[in-house]
Amino acid sequence: MKTLNASFALLLLLILSGCTPRIEVAAPKEPITINMNVKIEHDINIKADKEVEALLNERK
């Protein structure tokens, strides 16, 4: 009976050792593309002193 249990345990060990998970890392065959549709709008506001505004208006 002991040899039967030992044989069963050995057989079970051999079967389970064949089921080990395997992890594989591979690069993709096609390049990765990222499409970004971006619309950028901006406003620039300049504040000046009254003296500077008067000076700029005189030069026009």
C-alpha positions, 0 to 999 in steps of 0.5 A: 500500500505504501508503494502505491501511495508513493507511486501515486504521489510521484505520478501526481508530482510529474503531472503538476510539474508540467503545468507550471505557468510561463510568462513571456514578454514580447515587443508588438509587431506594429508600432504604437500610434497615438493620435492627439487632436488638440486645438490650442487657443490663447489670448494675450492681454497686456496692461500698462500704466496710464503714463505708458499708454499716453506715451504710446498714443503720442508716438502713433 
